[in-house]
């Protein structure tokens, strides 16, 4: 890491924000922009990408001016567990239903933490499953299977 970068965490956070912000702006160029009153398909990604790029640029400049701590360990195992949980959620939603998918994502994501406790994670998973059923299925009326066809015979 060059010596002029005094806060590596802010620097790399800013670079990531700049990357995604500028990417959104570049992708949005293929669409019609419109106006604030009559937004086109490019308006939202362009404005959001601009704001994200601005935050990224501020973080990069700040990393050059103020000292900070170095980047710590990169948690590959935890990253793989959480990514797997999200992918499993998407896979299970259609076949197993909302409740099993939520139980899996919460329990697997909690397992990625060094402070994992099965009882606490199970209570959280059940609470979130009940909340999701009440909000999305009952109140909003979204057509989601609470328990999917894989589990009902």
C-alpha positions, 0 to 999 in steps of 0.5 A: 500500500503506498504511503500517501494512503493514510486510511486503507479502509476508506480508500478501498471503500471509496474505490468500490463505491466509485466502481459501482457508481460509475458502472451504473452511470455507464450502463444508464447511458444506453437509456433515455434520461427524461426529467425529474418530473417525467423520469426515463429509465436512465434517470434513477441509475444515473442519479444514484450512480452519481451520488454513489460516485460522489460518496466514493470520491469523498472517501478516497480523498478522506483516506489521503488526509486522515490516518486510520487503521489497516485492513484486517483479515478477509473472512472468506469462510463467512463470506461463502456461508452468507452468499450460500445462504442468499442463493439457497433462499432464492432457490428454496422460495419457489419450491419449499416456500417462504417459511423454510427459505427464511429459516435457512437464510437466517440460520446459515447467516447466523452460523457465519458469526463467531458469536453463533448460538443455535437457540438465539438464531432459531428464535430469530429465524422463527420470529422473522418467518412469522413477521414475513408471513404476516406482512408479505402474505397476509397484509400485502397479499403477495402470492407467496407459498408459506409452505411450498409444494416440495413439503406438502404432499 
